[in-house]
């Protein structure tokens, strides 16, 4: 697999605009680990190796236990490994990411609003949309994960 183009280099203004959303999410009040967990789960759903690698590394640097990291794809079956708030965020991330097949049912929205304020849910959804966009850039332009350079 070879990289197709460097989207940040050929379209710096577009990249800068995405960076503005990313910067907002970093300071919006949602915990960084929670945001990185949903970034990782979305990237797993979308099959973006570059982002899976990056967000796994970010979570490990933040001190997330390896045992929890490896259970992200199966969080539904992981019992109390994930908090109620993390489970709500992961569920919301999955239903929004898979909007074409889920249509985001009212029950999913109700579950999310039980854990998050309106602002938090809006910010969480911005983060979900941003990661889905970055995944499409990463997969579309064949961004290589950092681990590939070490292989």
C-alpha positions as CSV (number, residue, x, y, z in Angstrom):
1,X,0.0,0.0,0.0
2,X,1.5,3.3,-1.0
3,X,0.4,6.8,0.1
4,X,-1.6,8.6,-2.6
5,X,-1.1,12.2,-1.7
6,X,-0.3,14.4,1.3
7,X,-3.7,16.2,1.8
8,X,-2.4,18.5,4.4
9,X,0.3,19.7,2.0
10,X,-1.8,20.1,-1.1
11,X,-4.7,21.7,0.7
12,X,-3.3,23.5,3.8
13,X,-6.4,25.7,4.3
14,X,-8.7,22.6,4.5
15,X,-6.4,20.9,6.9
16,X,-6.2,24.1,9.0
17,X,-10.0,24.2,9.1
18,X,-10.2,20.6,10.4
19,X,-7.4,21.6,12.9
20,X,-9.7,24.3,14.3
21,X,-12.4,21.8,15.1
22,X,-9.8,19.5,16.6
23,X,-8.5,22.4,18.8
24,X,-12.0,23.2,19.9
25,X,-12.7,19.6,20.9
26,X,-9.5,19.5,22.9
27,X,-10.7,22.4,25.1
28,X,-14.5,21.9,25.1
29,X,-14.5,20.2,28.5
30,X,-14.9,16.5,27.5
31,X,-12.2,14.4,29.0
32,X,-9.3,13.7,26.6
33,X,-9.3,10.0,27.3
34,X,-13.0,9.8,26.5
35,X,-12.5,11.6,23.2
36,X,-9.6,9.4,22.3
37,X,-11.6,6.3,23.1
38,X,-14.3,7.3,20.7
39,X,-11.7,8.4,18.1
40,X,-10.2,4.9,18.4
41,X,-13.5,3.1,18.2
42,X,-14.6,5.1,15.1
43,X,-11.3,4.4,13.4
44,X,-11.7,0.7,14.1
45,X,-15.2,0.8,12.5
46,X,-13.8,2.7,9.5
47,X,-10.7,0.6,9.2
48,X,-8.2,3.5,9.3
49,X,-4.9,1.9,10.3
50,X,-3.2,5.3,10.6
51,X,-5.8,6.6,13.1
52,X,-6.0,3.3,15.0
53,X,-2.3,3.4,15.5
54,X,-2.2,7.0,16.5
55,X,-5.1,6.9,19.0
56,X,-3.9,3.7,20.5
57,X,-0.5,5.3,21.2
58,X,-2.2,8.4,22.6
59,X,-4.3,6.4,25.0
60,X,-1.3,4.3,26.1
61,X,0.7,7.6,26.7
62,X,-2.2,8.9,28.8
63,X,-1.9,5.8,31.0
64,X,-4.8,3.7,29.7
65,X,-4.3,0.1,30.7
66,X,-3.5,-2.2,27.8
67,X,-6.2,-4.6,29.1
68,X,-8.8,-1.8,28.5
69,X,-7.3,-0.7,25.2
70,X,-7.6,-4.2,23.6
71,X,-11.2,-4.5,24.7
72,X,-12.4,-1.3,22.9
73,X,-13.7,-3.3,19.9
74,X,-15.8,-5.5,22.2
75,X,-16.7,-2.9,24.8
76,X,-20.3,-4.2,24.7
77,X,-19.1,-7.5,26.2
78,X,-16.5,-6.0,28.6
79,X,-18.7,-5.6,31.7
80,X,-17.5,-2.9,34.1
81,X,-14.2,-2.3,32.3
82,X,-15.8,0.8,30.8
83,X,-17.8,3.3,32.8
84,X,-21.4,4.1,32.1
85,X,-20.3,7.4,30.5
86,X,-17.7,5.7,28.4
87,X,-20.2,3.1,27.2
88,X,-22.7,5.8,26.4
89,X,-20.1,7.7,24.4
90,X,-18.9,4.5,22.5
91,X,-22.6,3.6,21.7
92,X,-23.3,7.1,20.4
93,X,-20.1,7.0,18.4
94,X,-21.1,3.7,16.8
95,X,-24.6,4.7,16.0
96,X,-23.6,8.1,14.5
97,X,-20.7,6.6,12.5
98,X,-23.0,3.9,11.1
99,X,-25.8,6.4,10.4
100,X,-26.6,4.9,7.0
101,X,-27.6,1.6,8.6
102,X,-28.8,2.9,12.1
103,X,-30.6,6.1,11.2
104,X,-29.7,6.9,14.9
105,X,-32.8,5.6,16.6
106,X,-34.6,7.6,19.4
107,X,-33.5,5.0,21.9
108,X,-29.8,5.7,21.1
109,X,-30.4,9.4,21.5
110,X,-32.2,8.9,24.8
111,X,-29.3,6.8,26.1
112,X,-26.8,9.4,25.1
113,X,-28.8,12.3,26.7
114,X,-29.0,10.3,29.9
115,X,-25.2,10.6,30.3
116,X,-24.4,13.9,28.5
117,X,-25.6,17.4,28.7
118,X,-26.8,19.0,25.5
119,X,-23.5,20.8,25.0
120,X,-21.5,17.7,25.8
121,X,-23.5,15.7,23.3
122,X,-23.1,18.4,20.6
123,X,-19.4,18.4,21.3
124,X,-19.1,14.7,21.3
125,X,-21.0,14.6,18.0
126,X,-18.6,17.2,16.5
127,X,-15.7,14.9,17.6
128,X,-17.4,11.9,16.0
129,X,-18.0,13.8,12.7
130,X,-14.4,15.1,12.7
131,X,-12.9,11.6,13.2
132,X,-15.1,10.1,10.5
133,X,-13.8,12.8,8.2
134,X,-10.2,12.2,9.2
135,X,-10.7,8.5,8.7
136,X,-11.9,9.1,5.1
137,X,-8.8,11.1,4.4
138,X,-6.6,8.5,6.0
139,X,-8.1,5.6,4.2
140,X,-8.7,7.5,0.9
141,X,-5.1,8.7,0.7
142,X,-3.5,5.6,2.2
143,X,-1.9,7.2,5.2
144,X,0.6,4.7,6.7
145,X,0.5,4.0,10.4
146,X,3.6,4.9,12.4
147,X,4.0,1.2,13.2
148,X,4.6,0.5,9.5
149,X,7.8,2.5,9.6
150,X,9.1,0.3,12.4
151,X,8.3,-3.0,10.7
